[in-house]
């Protein structure tokens, strides 16, 4: 019997893969993974799956949060039963026998923290791209500091209280050595703690926050609200900056406050982000500058779409603009070109399109409309071609194909 893997959510939802060997790696990297899923938030090599005739074993490779049937897994290694649903980042999948009759499979609700005031806003929002976290460096970090240190009892005498060492504050509290502050990572933290303990004659209270751990915690909260791929930076004062593209309706101030409240050690979270409407305005300005009539960018569901009937040259120019926008603003909201899209709103049935000397469209009731006429729920006719018509509504251009 042969095992098959079915993708249940994410960019590749509905895809299937026959497992023709005992071990496969699932991830986003074409060179390193056997099952390639190019969703933002999925590591290059996310999971290793091992199968034989009787069992399925799965190993998470990057210390990321993952779930089986909606239950978070505390171990990186687990066994699966057929049709168990595995969820990691934006991707959910299951495994079963090709020859068997499959049951109905539903995505389970993950048991995890959610901000109640954004639950409705972000449900169903999937963003495609790649996860990228970076950190501020500090001249006060252990790697760049003087490793010599006077004994703690000397540091705490007189005016030496609250002196900075390794970027940390060392002080005395109730007969104990209190160490507070921020440090870059686990290795630096362990080394600093050993140095301070070796020079202290008092019991140690260690209240130090790691920058890498704070960064991961912020990314985890963003991911749990389907906000993938944002650049998160935390400095050695506990201040975080989040960069990328966000939907206009994201309540940034409330979101920032809740993140600070949920993650101990964070002093401030700033969203240095660009709204989707700003990206759309930038695209439309450059489209107009190039002179591509009848083509425009607009917000469509959870995407930014450039739509309109384009020539081969124009398609090349559009894709160059999309690449430039992703590079300039970020790719957290999917941005793509699509010639025709369905309109949002009431549009009367169109019977025919005439591209005679004076182009017009004819509705099912026999009414005929020329360019710049308004039809339906506020749609202005901008272009009439043999391939379809371009409609303008709320500053958004919508193309409808001749057969659509």
FILOZA-247562 format. One record per residue (C-alpha): residue in one letter; x, z, y. Coordinates in steps of 0.25 Angstrom, whole numbers. Layout:
  type      u      w      v
     A      X      Z      Y
...
***
This chain:
  type      u      w      v
     X      0      0      0
     X      5     -3     14
     X      4      6     26
     X     -1      1     40
     X      1      7     54
     X    -11      5     64
     X     -9      7     79
     X    -22     14     84
     X    -18     16     99
     X     -9     11    110
     X     -4     -3    114
     X     -4     -8     99
     X    -17     -2     95
     X    -23     -9     83
     X     -9    -14     78
     X     -5    -12     63
     X      8    -12     56
     X     11    -13     41
     X     21     -3     37
     X     30    -11     28
     X     41     -1     27
     X     42     14     24
     X     47     18     38
     X     43     12     51
     X     46     16     66
     X     35     16     76
     X     38     14     91
     X     39      6    103
     X     53     -1    101
     X     53    -14     95
     X     67    -13     90
     X     66      1     84
     X     51      2     79
     X     44     -4     67
     X     30     -2     73
     X     32     -6     88
     X     21      0     97
     X     25     -3    112
     X     16      8    118
     X     22     17    130
     X     25     31    125
     X     29     27    111
     X     44     29    108
     X     53     17    103
     X     53     24     90
     X     41     33     89
     X     38     36     75
     X     43     33     61
     X     33     31     50
     X     36     32     35
     X     26     27     24
     X     25     26      9
     X     14     24      0
     X      9     38      2
     X     13     45     15
     X     16     42     29
     X     26     49     37
     X     28     48     52
     X     39     53     61
     X     39     54     76
     X     52     50     82
     X     53     55     97
     X     47     69     98
     X     34     63    104
     X     20     69    103
     X     12     62     91
     X     -1     65     84
     X     -7     63     70
     X    -22     62     71
     X    -22     68     85
     X    -13     80     81
     X      0     82     88
     X     12     82     78
     X     23     93     80
     X     32     87     70
     X     39     73     71
     X     36     70     56
     X     23     70     49
     X     16     63     38
     X      3     55     40
     X     -9     52     32
     X    -15     38     32
     X    -23     35     45
     X    -18     47     52
     X    -17     43     67
     X     -3     45     73
     X     -2     45     89
     X     10     45     97
     X     10     42    112
     X      0     30    114
     X      0     26    100
     X     -8     30     88
     X     -7     24     74
     X    -11     26     60
     X     -6     22     46
     X    -14     18     33
     X    -13      9     21
     X    -16     -6     23
     X    -24     -7     11
     X    -33      5     14
     X    -46      6     21
     X    -43     12     34
     X    -52     23     40
     X    -57     23     55
     X    -46     29     63
     X    -48     35     77
     X    -37     40     86
     X    -37     56     86
     X    -38     64     99
     X    -24     70    101
     X    -24     85    103
     X    -15     86    115
     X    -16     91    130
     X    -23     82    140
     X    -26     84    154
     X    -42     85    155
     X    -43     79    168
     X    -35     66    164
     X    -41     65    150
     X    -51     54    154
     X    -42     47    164
     X    -31     44    154
     X    -39     41    141
     X    -36     28    135
     X    -25     25    145
     X    -13     18    137
     X     -1     14    145
     X     10      5    139
     X     25      6    142
     X     37     14    138
     X     39     29    140
     X     51     32    149
     X     55     47    153
     X     67     50    162
     X     73     62    168
     X     80     66    181
     X     94     71    179
     X     99     83    187
     X    113     87    192
     X    109    101    188
     X    107     98    173
     X    116    104    163
     X    123     91    159
     X    128     90    174
     X    130    104    177
     X    142    114    176
     X    142    120    162
     X    149    133    167
     X    139    144    170
     X    142    159    174
     X    136    170    166
     X    121    172    168
     X    123    186    173
     X    132    181    184
     X    122    170    188
     X    111    180    189
     X    119    190    198
     X    115    191    213
     X    112    177    219
     X    115    169    207
     X    101    171    202
     X     94    157    202
     X    107    150    201
     X    105    136    195
     X    113    133    182
     X    111    120    174
     X     99    117    183
     X     93    130    179
     X     90    142    186
     X     96    155    180
     X     90    168    184
     X     87    183    179
     X     73    187    176
     X     70    201    170
     X     84    203    164
     X     84    189    158
     X     90    175    162
     X     80    166    167
     X     83    151    166
     X     74    141    173
     X     74    127    177
     X     74    113    171
     X     85    106    162
     X     86     91    157
     X     84     92    142
     X     85    100    129
     X    100     99    128
     X    103    103    142
     X     93    115    141
     X    100    120    128
     X    114    119    134
     X    110    126    147
     X    103    137    139
     X    115    140    130
     X    124    141    142
     X    115    150    150
     X    112    159    138
     X    127    160    135
     X    129    165    149
     X    118    175    150
     X    117    189    146
     X    102    190    148
     X     91    184    139
     X     87    170    144
     X     74    165    149
     X     74    150    148
     X     64    143    156
     X     70    129    157
     X     62    116    157
     X     68    103    151
     X     66     91    159
     X     65     82    146
     X     54     91    141
     X     46     91    154
     X     47     76    154
     X     42     74    140
     X     30     84    143
     X     26     76    155
     X     27     63    146
     X     19     69    135
     X      7     73    145
     X      7     59    151
     X      7     53    137
     X     -5     62    133
     X    -13     56    144
     X     -9     42    140
     X      1     40    151
     X     13     34    145
     X     27     29    149
     X     28     37    162
     X     42     40    168
     X     43     55    168
     X     55     62    175
     X     57     77    177
     X     68     83    186
     X     75     97    185
     X     64    103    194
     X     53    100    184
     X     47     89    193
     X     42     77    186
     X     40     63    190
     X     31     53    182
     X     33     38    185
     X     24     26    181
     X     11     19    183
     X     -2     27    183
     X    -17     23    184
     X    -22     25    198
     X    -32     36    193
     X    -22     45    187
     X    -24     59    194
     X     -9     61    196
     X     -9     74    204
     X    -18     81    193
     X     -9     75    182
     X      3     80    188
     X     -2     94    190
     X     -7     95    176
     X      7     90    170
     X     14    101    178
     X      4    111    173
     X      5    107    159
     X     21    106    158
     X     28    119    161
     X     41    116    169
     X     36    105    177
     X     35    108    192
     X     30     94    197
     X     25     81    191
     X     25     69    201
     X     18     55    197
     X     27     45    204
     X     18     34    198
     X     12     21    203
     X     -3     18    202
     X     -8      6    194
     X    -15      1    206
     X     -1      1    213
     X      5     -8    202
     X     -7    -17    202
     X     -5    -19    218
     X      9    -22    215
     X      6    -32    205
     X     -5    -39    213
     X      5    -40    225
     X     15    -47    217
     X      5    -56    210
     X      0    -60    224
     X     14    -62    229
     X     18    -71    218
     X      5    -79    220
     X     -3    -77    207
     X    -17    -80    211
     X    -28    -74    202
     X    -19    -64    195
     X    -19    -49    198
     X    -16    -35    193
     X    -27    -25    190
     X    -29    -12    183
     X    -37    -14    170
     X    -41     -2    162
     X    -27      5    159
     X    -19     -8    162
     X    -13    -15    174
     X    -16    -30    171
     X    -12    -43    178
     X    -22    -53    176
     X    -25    -67    179
     X    -23    -81    173
     X     -8    -84    175
     X      1    -96    173
     X     14    -94    164
     X     22    -92    177
     X     13    -82    182
     X     12    -74    169
     X     28    -73    170
     X     26    -68    184
     X     15    -58    180
     X     24    -52    169
     X     36    -51    178
     X     27    -43    188
     X     22    -34    177
     X     36    -31    173
     X     40    -28    187
     X     28    -19    189
     X     31    -11    176
     X     46    -10    180
     X     42     -5    195
     X     30      4    192
     X     30      7    177
     X     22      2    165
     X     14     14    162
     X      1      6    164
     X      1     -7    156
     X      3    -19    165
     X      0    -33    159
     X     -4    -47    162
     X    -18    -51    156
     X    -24    -64    161
     X    -39    -60    159
     X    -45    -46    159
     X    -60    -41    158
     X    -66    -37    171
     X    -70    -22    173
     X    -85    -23    179
     X    -97    -32    179
     X    -94    -47    178
     X   -106    -57    176
     X   -104    -67    164
     X    -97    -79    168
     X   -102    -92    162
     X    -92   -102    167
     X    -80   -105    175
     X    -78   -117    183
     X    -65   -122    188
     X    -70   -134    196
     X    -66   -138    210
     X    -73   -125    214
     X    -71   -115    203
     X    -82   -105    200
     X    -88    -96    189
     X   -102    -97    184
     X   -109    -84    179
     X   -119    -83    168
     X   -130    -84    177
     X   -126    -97    183
     X   -120    -91    196
     X   -107    -98    201
     X    -96    -91    208
     X    -83    -96    215
     X    -70    -89    218
     X    -71    -77    226
     X    -85    -74    222
     X    -89    -60    218
     X    -96    -58    204
     X   -100    -47    195
     X    -95    -33    199
     X    -87    -37    211
     X    -78    -48    204
     X    -72    -58    214
     X    -69    -72    208
     X    -54    -75    212
     X    -50    -86    202
     X    -58    -96    194
     X    -50   -104    183
     X    -52   -110    170
     X    -46    -99    163
     X    -55    -88    170
     X    -58    -81    183
     X    -51    -70    191
     X    -60    -59    197
     X    -56    -49    207
     X    -62    -35    207
     X    -56    -22    214
     X    -43    -30    217
     X    -42    -33    202
     X    -41    -47    197
     X    -48    -49    184
     X    -46    -62    176
     X    -57    -67    166
     X    -54    -78    156
     X    -63    -90    155
     X    -67    -86    141
     X    -68    -71    145
***
